[in-house]
Amino acid sequence: MGVYFQTLSDNNKIISSIEISDILKNSPDLKTNYIFANPNIKDNVKKYIDKNKDNIIESTKLCELQEEKRS
């Protein structure tokens, strides 16, 4: 259960939305494969994704496994 998505923390670590929000943690399930960003930083986000896509994918897999263990 919960609305899961990855977010970038203040210390530049990728963390799960359900780790930082009780509301999202207790909401009905919703899974997405999107990255949401302010249009003003779109080019920087694209560069970040290109550079870090393997880590993003791996982090997503780990978070999904953690979520499955909690269920």
C-alpha positions in Angstrom: 0.0 0.0 0.0 1.2 3.5 -0.7 2.0 6.0 -3.4 5.6 5.2 -4.3 7.9 7.4 -6.3 11.5 8.3 -6.0 12.6 11.7 -4.8 15.9 13.5 -4.4 16.6 14.4 -0.8 18.3 17.6 0.4 21.6 15.6 0.6 21.3 14.4 -3.0 20.2 10.8 -2.1 17.4 9.1 -4.0 14.7 8.0 -1.5 11.3 6.6 -1.6 8.3 8.9 -1.2 6.8 6.5 1.4 9.9 6.9 3.6 9.3 10.7 3.9 5.5 10.9 4.0 3.0 9.0 6.1 0.2 10.3 3.9 1.8 8.7 0.8 2.7 5.6 2.8 -0.9 5.0 3.8 -2.6 5.9 0.5 -4.0 3.4 -2.0 -1.4 1.7 -4.2 -0.1 3.7 -7.2 3.0 2.9 -9.3 4.4 5.1 -11.9 7.5 5.3 -14.0 7.7 9.0 -14.4 10.1 11.7 -13.2 8.4 15.0 -12.4 10.5 18.2 -12.6 10.0 21.9 -12.9 10.2 22.9 -16.6 12.8 25.5 -15.7 15.3 22.7 -14.9 14.3 20.3 -17.6 17.7 20.3 -19.3 19.5 19.7 -16.0 17.1 16.8 -15.2 17.7 15.2 -18.6 21.5 15.4 -18.1 21.1 13.9 -14.6 19.0 11.1 -15.9 21.4 10.3 -18.7 24.3 10.2 -16.3 22.5 8.3 -13.5 19.9 6.1 -15.3 21.4 2.8 -14.2 21.4 4.0 -10.5 17.8 5.2 -10.9 16.7 1.9 -12.2 18.5 -0.1 -9.6 17.2 2.2 -6.8 13.6 1.6 -8.2 14.1 -2.1 -8.1 15.4 -2.0 -4.5 12.5 0.2 -3.3 10.0 -2.2 -4.9 11.6 -5.1 -3.2 11.5 -3.3 0.1 7.8 -2.5 -0.5 7.1 -6.1 -1.3 8.7 -7.2 2.0 6.5 -4.8 3.9 3.3 -6.2 2.4 
